[in-house]
Amino acid sequence: MANETLAKAKEAKNDEFYTQYYDIEREVEAYLEYNPDVFRGKTVLLPCDDPEWSNFTLYFAQNFESLGLKKLISTSYAPDSKKYKYPIQLTLFETSAPQYDAVKAKTNGKIFVLTRDKTGDGHIDHDDLEWDYLEGDGDFRSEEVTKLRDEADIIVTNPPFSLFKEFFAWIMESGKQFIMIGNKNCVTVKEIFPYFKDNKIWSGRKEWAGGMWFRTMNKDDVDKVVNGVNMKNVPSIWLTNLDHGRRHEPLQLMTMDDNLKYSKHKNIRGKKTYDHYDNYDAIEVPHTDAIPLDYNGVMGVPISFLDKYCPEQFEILGLTQFGCHDGFPDSRKYNDYKEYRTVDNKETGASGTKTNENAVIVGKGEKKTYYMNAEGRIVHSEYKRLFIRKKQ
């Protein structure tokens, strides 16, 4: 259901997921704990935002002084330019301002800037934000917003899911530091995975389990209502190139023998040994906590391993699917295989080429489908796997 939610959001261009203040606060605190001066003297940009409703703007504005910020910039996207339309929610803050323009309120983005104590109360906070309309619609790809990107030191945001790859490329070409939200599967995209492999970006502080809860503006797609606010759970993670302590915590692991005897996972406990792939010189490790402490060869692990990845403990070699395994190529193809259903052993009509990009194990196993050639040789494929090796 989680992946289905993202698919629907992408199809409808429904990108109106608003991040909770608590999630922002908890994430940022991890970077501050590792380096208390990480934001000091820096300009922070919050693009793809709705400053008046955004908890990103609220958090960084309210903590402007304690973070030691030099400047805060927050931009929004024009309501008329959004593919997924919602009723425009004008606030008294906007309509009572002298620069208010009824036409621009629909067609132009906004920019909020915080640098000084405008109110004269002795503090710089949310009440000191100064705003105006952008010349354009606020699209992050515009020259106007790109200039703001180039001015900033750190970019923090929850970008539109439907434009995630473009937004990621936009950030990476700038060379800026960033903290951003993306869906879990974004780590397997061929334009993004190499940055994980080369240890140029990594998972944020929040654990992957459970996804994240967002305020949603789509009344037709609500998982729960909290204090009158519509909430949606989305399988999202934080991505960053800012350091934090959790990524340097090594995994506590058991030996291979102890895993085979005592693992809590039924598909590990009681086996004689770990399965070995048919098309990669690596063993199958279906759970991150089942990685054997004393195995020095290559292992295929779930992509959720990245949530626990310690670069001092392991190296990433490659990834199945989508051309991301150049550093650890496969050794076999299955063009002469056909797909069968496990439930009735009937051919589905699909070709075994479907599994050419996967890690493959010999034997029917317990999958919903398996693949067989004319000689009766049976294999099945695993879901996306990262190839890792323990550092010596």
C-alpha positions as CSV (number, residue, x, y, z in Angstrom):
1,M,0.0,0.0,0.0
2,A,2.9,2.4,0.8
3,N,4.4,2.1,-2.7
4,E,0.9,2.3,-4.2
5,T,0.5,5.6,-2.4
6,L,3.7,7.0,-3.9
7,A,2.6,5.8,-7.4
8,K,-0.7,7.5,-7.1
9,A,1.0,10.7,-5.8
10,K,3.4,10.7,-8.8
11,E,0.6,10.0,-11.3
12,A,-1.6,12.8,-10.0
13,K,1.3,15.1,-9.2
14,N,-0.1,15.2,-5.7
15,D,3.0,16.5,-3.9
16,E,1.3,18.3,-1.0
17,F,2.8,16.3,1.9
18,Y,3.7,18.6,4.8
19,T,6.4,17.5,7.2
20,Q,5.7,17.5,10.9
21,Y,7.7,19.9,13.1
22,Y,8.7,17.1,15.4
23,D,10.4,15.1,12.5
24,I,12.3,18.2,11.4
25,E,13.4,19.0,15.0
26,R,14.5,15.4,15.7
27,E,16.4,15.1,12.5
28,V,18.3,18.4,12.7
29,E,19.2,17.7,16.4
30,A,21.3,14.7,15.2
31,Y,23.5,16.9,13.1
32,L,23.8,19.4,15.9
33,E,24.8,16.7,18.4
34,Y,27.6,15.6,16.0
35,N,28.7,19.2,15.2
36,P,27.1,22.0,17.3
37,D,28.3,24.6,14.8
38,V,27.1,22.9,11.6
39,F,24.7,25.8,10.9
40,R,26.6,28.6,12.5
41,G,27.2,31.5,10.1
42,K,25.4,29.7,7.3
43,T,22.7,30.7,4.8
44,V,19.9,28.1,4.7
45,L,17.6,27.7,1.8
46,L,14.2,26.0,2.1
47,P,12.9,25.7,-1.5
48,C,9.8,24.0,-2.8
49,D,8.1,25.2,0.4
50,D,4.9,27.0,1.4
51,P,6.5,29.3,4.0
52,E,3.3,30.3,5.7
53,W,2.3,26.7,6.3
54,S,5.7,25.1,6.4
55,N,7.2,23.6,9.6
56,F,10.6,23.9,7.9
57,T,10.3,27.6,7.9
58,L,8.8,27.7,11.4
59,Y,11.6,25.5,12.8
60,F,14.5,27.4,11.3
61,A,13.0,30.8,12.0
62,Q,12.3,30.0,15.6
63,N,15.8,28.6,16.1
64,F,17.6,31.2,14.0
65,E,19.7,32.5,16.9
66,S,20.4,29.1,18.6
67,L,21.5,27.7,15.3
68,G,23.7,30.7,14.7
69,L,22.3,31.3,11.2
70,K,23.5,34.1,9.0
71,K,20.4,34.1,6.7
72,L,17.3,32.1,6.2
73,I,15.6,32.0,2.7
74,S,12.3,30.1,2.1
75,T,10.5,30.0,-1.3
76,S,7.1,28.8,-2.4
77,Y,5.6,27.6,-5.7
78,A,2.8,29.6,-7.3
79,P,-0.6,27.9,-6.7
80,D,-1.6,28.3,-10.4
81,S,1.6,26.4,-11.5
82,K,0.9,23.3,-9.4
83,K,-0.4,20.4,-11.4
84,Y,-2.5,19.2,-8.5
85,K,-4.9,22.0,-7.6
86,Y,-6.1,22.8,-4.1
87,P,-8.2,25.9,-3.0
88,I,-5.8,28.8,-2.4
89,Q,-5.5,29.4,1.3
90,L,-4.6,33.1,1.7
91,T,-3.7,34.2,5.2
92,L,-4.2,37.5,6.9
93,F,-0.4,37.7,7.0
94,E,-0.4,38.0,3.2
95,T,-3.7,39.9,2.5
96,S,-2.9,42.6,5.0
97,A,0.6,43.3,3.7
98,P,1.1,46.4,1.6
99,Q,2.7,44.3,-1.2
100,Y,-0.3,42.0,-1.5
101,D,-1.4,41.5,-5.1
102,A,-4.4,39.3,-5.8
103,V,-3.1,38.2,-9.2
104,K,0.5,37.5,-8.0
105,A,-0.9,35.5,-5.1
106,K,-2.0,33.0,-7.7
107,T,0.7,33.3,-10.4
108,N,3.9,34.1,-8.5
109,G,5.9,32.2,-6.0
110,K,6.9,33.9,-2.7
111,I,10.2,34.5,-1.0
112,F,10.6,34.8,2.8
113,V,13.9,36.1,4.2
114,L,15.1,36.3,7.8
115,T,18.3,38.2,8.7
116,R,17.5,40.8,11.4
117,D,15.3,41.8,14.3
118,K,12.6,43.6,12.4
119,T,10.2,43.9,15.3
120,G,12.8,45.3,17.7
121,D,12.0,42.9,20.5
122,G,15.6,41.8,20.9
123,H,15.3,38.5,19.2
124,I,15.4,37.2,15.6
125,D,12.6,34.7,15.1
126,H,9.5,33.8,13.0
127,D,7.9,37.3,13.6
128,D,10.8,38.9,11.8
129,L,10.4,37.2,8.5
130,E,10.1,39.6,5.5
131,W,8.4,38.5,2.3
132,D,7.7,39.5,-1.2
133,Y,6.6,37.9,-4.5
134,L,9.2,36.2,-6.7
135,E,9.4,37.4,-10.3
136,G,8.4,33.9,-11.5
137,D,6.4,31.0,-10.2
138,G,9.0,29.7,-7.8
139,D,10.0,26.6,-9.7
140,F,13.3,25.4,-8.3
141,R,14.6,25.0,-11.9
142,S,14.2,28.7,-12.6
143,E,17.2,31.0,-12.9
144,E,15.7,33.0,-10.0
145,V,15.6,30.1,-7.5
146,T,18.8,28.7,-8.8
147,K,20.6,31.9,-7.9
148,L,19.2,31.5,-4.3
149,R,20.6,27.9,-4.3
150,D,24.0,29.2,-5.3
151,E,23.9,31.8,-2.5
152,A,23.0,29.2,0.2
153,D,25.3,27.0,2.2
154,I,22.8,24.3,3.2
155,I,19.5,23.3,1.5
156,V,16.8,21.7,3.6
157,T,13.4,20.6,2.2
158,N,10.8,18.0,1.4
159,P,10.8,18.2,-2.5
160,P,7.9,17.2,-4.7
161,F,7.9,13.4,-5.1
162,S,7.1,13.6,-8.8
163,L,10.2,15.8,-9.4
164,F,12.6,14.1,-7.0
165,K,15.2,13.0,-9.6
166,E,15.3,16.4,-11.1
167,F,15.5,18.1,-7.7
168,F,18.3,15.8,-6.6
169,A,20.3,16.5,-9.7
170,W,19.7,20.2,-9.2
171,I,21.2,20.0,-5.7
172,M,24.1,17.8,-6.6
173,E,25.2,20.0,-9.4
174,S,25.5,22.8,-6.9
175,G,27.9,21.0,-4.6
176,K,25.9,22.3,-1.6
177,Q,25.3,20.5,1.7
178,F,21.7,19.4,2.1
179,I,19.1,17.5,4.2
180,M,16.1,16.3,2.2
181,I,13.3,13.8,2.2
182,G,12.8,11.2,-0.4
183,N,11.0,7.8,-0.7
184,K,12.9,4.7,0.3
185,N,13.2,3.3,-3.3
186,C,14.9,6.5,-4.5
187,V,18.2,5.0,-3.3
188,T,18.0,2.4,-6.1
189,V,17.6,4.9,-8.9
190,K,20.6,4.7,-11.2
191,E,21.1,8.5,-11.1
192,I,21.2,8.4,-7.3
193,F,22.7,5.1,-6.1
194,P,26.3,5.8,-7.2
195,Y,26.4,8.7,-4.7
196,F,25.5,6.2,-1.9
197,K,28.1,3.7,-3.3
198,D,30.8,6.4,-3.3
199,N,29.9,7.6,0.2
200,K,29.0,11.1,-1.1
201,I,25.5,10.9,0.4
202,W,23.9,8.7,3.1
203,S,20.8,8.1,5.1
204,G,19.8,10.6,7.7
205,R,19.3,10.1,11.4
206,K,15.7,8.8,11.4
207,E,15.4,5.0,11.1
208,W,13.7,3.7,7.9
209,A,11.1,1.5,9.7
210,G,7.6,2.8,9.8
211,G,7.9,5.5,7.1
212,M,6.9,9.1,8.0
213,W,3.6,10.7,8.8
214,F,2.8,13.9,6.8
215,R,-0.1,16.3,6.8
216,T,-1.9,15.9,3.5
217,M,-4.1,18.3,1.6
218,N,-5.7,15.5,-0.3
219,K,-9.0,14.7,1.6
220,D,-9.5,11.6,-0.5
221,D,-6.3,9.9,0.7
222,V,-6.1,10.0,4.5
223,D,-4.7,7.4,6.8
224,K,-5.7,9.0,10.1
225,V,-7.0,12.3,11.5
226,V,-5.0,13.8,14.4
227,N,-6.6,16.8,16.2
228,G,-8.5,17.6,13.1
229,V,-5.5,17.3,10.8
230,N,-5.5,14.8,7.9
231,M,-2.4,12.6,8.0
232,K,-0.8,10.3,5.5
233,N,1.9,7.7,6.1
234,V,4.5,7.6,3.3
235,P,7.6,5.3,3.1
236,S,10.0,8.2,3.3
237,I,13.6,8.7,4.5
238,W,16.0,11.5,5.1
239,L,18.9,11.8,2.7
240,T,21.9,14.1,3.4
241,N,25.6,14.8,3.0
242,L,25.9,16.3,6.5
243,D,27.5,14.0,9.0
244,H,25.8,12.6,12.0
245,G,26.8,10.1,14.7
246,R,24.5,7.2,13.9
247,R,26.1,6.5,10.6
248,H,29.4,5.7,12.3
249,E,27.8,3.1,14.7
250,P,28.9,-0.4,13.6
251,L,26.3,-3.1,13.4
252,Q,26.4,-5.6,16.3
253,L,26.4,-9.0,14.5
254,M,26.6,-12.8,15.2
255,T,28.8,-15.3,13.5
256,M,27.5,-17.3,10.6
257,D,27.2,-20.5,12.8
258,D,25.3,-18.5,15.5
259,N,22.9,-17.1,12.9
260,L,22.2,-20.5,11.6
261,K,21.5,-21.8,15.1
262,Y,19.8,-18.8,16.8
263,S,18.6,-16.2,14.3
264,K,15.1,-14.9,14.9
265,H,14.4,-15.3,11.2
266,K,12.9,-18.6,10.1
267,N,14.5,-18.4,6.7
268,I,17.9,-18.3,8.3
269,R,17.6,-20.4,11.5
270,G,18.0,-24.1,10.9
271,K,19.6,-23.9,7.5
272,K,22.9,-25.7,6.9
273,T,24.4,-22.7,5.2
274,Y,23.5,-19.4,3.6
275,D,22.2,-19.6,0.0
276,H,24.6,-18.7,-2.8
277,Y,23.4,-16.8,-5.9
278,D,23.4,-18.5,-9.2
279,N,24.4,-15.4,-11.1
280,Y,26.6,-13.6,-8.6
281,D,29.6,-14.8,-6.6
282,A,27.9,-13.7,-3.3
283,I,25.7,-15.2,-0.6
284,E,22.1,-14.2,0.1
285,V,21.5,-12.4,3.4
286,P,17.8,-11.5,3.5
287,H,17.9,-9.5,6.7
288,T,20.5,-6.9,7.8
289,D,20.7,-8.3,11.3
290,A,21.6,-11.7,9.8
291,I,24.8,-10.4,8.2
292,P,27.5,-12.9,9.5
293,L,30.3,-11.3,11.5
294,D,32.9,-13.8,10.3
295,Y,32.2,-13.8,6.5
296,N,34.6,-11.9,4.4
297,G,33.1,-12.5,1.0
298,V,30.5,-10.6,-0.9
299,M,26.9,-10.5,0.4
300,G,23.6,-9.5,-1.1
301,V,21.5,-7.6,1.5
302,P,18.2,-5.6,1.4
303,I,18.4,-2.0,0.4
304,S,17.3,-1.2,4.0
305,F,20.9,-2.0,4.9
306,L,21.6,1.6,4.0
307,D,19.7,2.6,7.1
308,K,22.4,0.9,9.2
309,Y,25.4,1.3,6.9
310,C,28.6,2.2,8.7
311,P,31.3,3.2,6.1
312,E,34.1,2.1,8.5
313,Q,32.6,-1.4,8.7
314,F,31.5,-2.2,5.2
315,E,32.0,-1.2,1.6
316,I,29.2,-1.1,-1.0
317,L,30.1,-2.8,-4.3
318,G,26.9,-2.6,-6.4
319,L,23.2,-3.1,-6.7
320,T,21.0,-5.4,-8.7
321,Q,18.6,-3.9,-11.2
322,F,18.6,-0.8,-13.4
323,G,22.3,-1.0,-14.5
324,C,23.7,-0.2,-11.0
325,H,25.8,-3.3,-10.7
326,D,28.7,-2.2,-12.9
327,G,31.1,-2.6,-10.0
328,F,30.0,-6.1,-9.3
329,P,28.7,-7.6,-12.6
330,D,26.4,-10.6,-13.0
331,S,27.7,-13.8,-14.5
332,R,24.6,-15.4,-16.1
333,K,21.4,-14.5,-18.0
334,Y,18.1,-16.3,-18.0
335,N,16.8,-15.6,-21.5
336,D,15.8,-19.3,-22.1
337,Y,13.7,-19.4,-18.9
338,K,9.9,-19.0,-18.6
339,E,7.9,-17.8,-15.6
340,Y,5.6,-20.1,-13.6
341,R,3.1,-19.6,-10.8
342,T,4.0,-21.5,-7.6
343,V,0.4,-22.0,-6.7
344,D,-0.5,-24.2,-9.7
345,N,2.8,-24.7,-11.5
346,K,1.4,-23.1,-14.7
347,E,3.3,-21.0,-17.1
348,T,2.4,-17.3,-17.0
349,G,3.6,-16.4,-20.4
350,A,6.3,-14.1,-19.1
351,S,10.0,-14.5,-20.0
352,G,12.8,-15.3,-17.6
353,T,14.5,-12.2,-18.9
354,K,12.5,-10.4,-16.1
355,T,14.9,-11.8,-13.6
356,N,18.1,-10.9,-15.5
357,E,18.6,-7.8,-13.4
358,N,17.9,-9.7,-10.1
359,A,20.0,-11.8,-7.8
360,V,18.9,-15.4,-8.5
361,I,18.9,-18.6,-6.3
362,V,18.5,-22.2,-7.5
363,G,15.3,-23.9,-6.4
364,K,11.6,-23.1,-6.2
365,G,11.6,-21.7,-2.7
366,E,8.5,-20.0,-1.4
367,K,8.1,-17.2,-4.0
368,K,4.8,-16.6,-5.8
369,T,6.6,-17.2,-9.1
370,Y,9.6,-19.2,-10.2
371,Y,11.5,-19.6,-13.5
372,M,12.3,-22.8,-15.4
373,N,14.1,-23.7,-18.6
374,A,13.5,-26.6,-21.0
375,E,15.7,-28.9,-19.0
376,G,13.6,-28.4,-15.9
377,R,16.1,-26.2,-14.0
378,I,14.3,-24.0,-11.6
379,V,15.4,-20.7,-10.2
380,H,13.7,-17.8,-8.4
381,S,14.8,-14.2,-8.0
382,E,15.2,-12.0,-4.9
383,Y,14.1,-8.4,-4.6
384,K,16.6,-5.6,-5.0
385,R,19.9,-6.4,-3.4
386,L,22.9,-4.4,-2.4
387,F,26.3,-6.1,-2.7
388,I,28.5,-5.4,0.3
389,R,31.7,-6.7,1.7
390,K,33.2,-6.3,5.2
391,K,36.2,-4.0,5.4
392,Q,39.3,-5.8,6.6
